[in-house]
Amino acid sequence: MGRIMFSLCILSFTLVSPGHLCAQTPPCGINVVRTGGPNVDERFLPSPPDHVKFSLLRAFPAVTAKVDKDQGPHVEAKTDEDLYQSEERRNKDEGVHGSDGGLGAAGTFKVDIQPKTQDGVDGTLLHIEFHKNAIKGHFGSDGYAQPLAEETACLAKVLSANDPVASPLGLEVKDAGPARSLALADATPLKVLLRDPLFSKTLGKNSTGQTLVLEVAADVMVDGTVVIRRGALATGHLADFEKTKSFGRHAEIEIAFDSVTAVDGQKIPISGDTAKAQGGRKNDTMKAWESGPLGGLLTKGVDVFIRAGTSYDVAVSGQHTVKGGS
């Protein structure tokens, strides 16, 4: 099995409210993705191929890779040095020892996705190979296939097959309960998921205010009737964003939450602790100063990366009447 570290909170994140230190959770509770296992992994996933590919494309950054070729059922991705640096720093902040912070060699992923039926269940055969780079990848583990497969399987499970932008009401619900008007109370808790990964390196300088697409993680019910569906559109925005700076100052991302879509199409305001993340637990300002003015100017901070599937605990803001059910 691949080596993974479990945690209830992403410790490199800082939350505004000290009373809610676990308001955000990494995908499937896996805080640190580490190399381990063989360089080939083949497994059946009980999800359709298009959803598995959707999940795969969002899983690549978690293993520090960026798509290089997309040929339908065949996808290739290569190690991205900026992602590698970001994850290496974050992993070390989480207590992963070693020169590479639990990461492996540079190289190329080759992935094939094919429809398959297993034990009467329709799904997907996912085949992953990782090949070391002949020069830069000479050192380090090539055991990246299993961590990528596990991240893909995780995202295929936690993220819905629904496109919340195209279908904001979410997944259809069987036995949703009778159609009736219901009171959705203030502070009703719910969980939302980040649909796409966030990487500060790829954000523009004027990204503050940019809308973020999230989805509702599970049905919200009132008196046995569904009022907000799993997969429904939720939105947030970048409340603040700062690029890396000289003297070892890391990039920062701050996320705020705006609304979720109820079954009757209403945009319901939500609130939650503003989530702030940076490229490292502490800036390297002192180290940069110790290296002198010129060294400090050349010492850049580290970019911050947030994985797809990261969940956030939020709550309904205000009381609302929703026409729920079928």
HELIX and SHEET records of a PDB file:
HELIX    1   1 PRO A   27  GLY A   29  5                                   3    
HELIX    2   2 PRO A   49  ALA A   59  1                                  11    
HELIX    3   3 PHE A   60  VAL A   63  5                                   4    
HELIX    4   4 GLU A   81  ASP A   93  1                                  13    
HELIX    5   5 ALA A  145  VAL A  158  1                                  14    
HELIX    6   6 SER A  200  THR A  202  5                                   3    
HELIX    7   7 THR A  285  GLU A  290  1                                   6    
HELIX    8   8 GLY A  292  LEU A  298  1                                   7    
SHEET    1   A 2 ILE A   4  PHE A   6  0                                        
SHEET    2   A 2 ILE A  30  VAL A  33 -1                                        
SHEET    1   B 8 PHE A  13  LEU A  15  0                                        
SHEET    2   B 8 ALA A 275  GLN A 278 -1                                        
SHEET    3   B 8 GLU A 252  THR A 261 -1                                        
SHEET    4   B 8 LEU A 233  GLU A 242 -1                                        
SHEET    5   B 8 THR A 211  VAL A 216 -1                                        
SHEET    6   B 8 PRO A 189  LEU A 194 -1                                        
SHEET    7   B 8 SER A 311  VAL A 316 -1                                        
SHEET    8   B 8 GLN A  24  THR A  25 -1                                        
SHEET    1   C 4 PHE A  13  LEU A  15  0                                        
SHEET    2   C 4 ALA A 275  GLN A 278 -1                                        
SHEET    3   C 4 GLU A 252  THR A 261 -1                                        
SHEET    4   C 4 LYS A 267  SER A 271 -1                                        
SHEET    1   D 5 VAL A  40  LEU A  45  0                                        
SHEET    2   D 5 VAL A 121  LYS A 132 -1                                        
SHEET    3   D 5 GLY A 107  GLN A 118 -1                                        
SHEET    4   D 5 HIS A  74  THR A  79 -1                                        
SHEET    5   D 5 ALA A  65  GLN A  71 -1                                        
SHEET    1   E 2 ARG A 180  LEU A 184  0                                        
SHEET    2   E 2 HIS A 320  GLY A 324 -1                                        
SHEET    1   F 2 LEU A 198  PHE A 199  0                                        
SHEET    2   F 2 PHE A 305  ILE A 306 -1                                        
SHEET    1   G 2 VAL A 220  VAL A 222  0                                        
SHEET    2   G 2 THR A 225  ILE A 228 -1                                        
END                                                                             
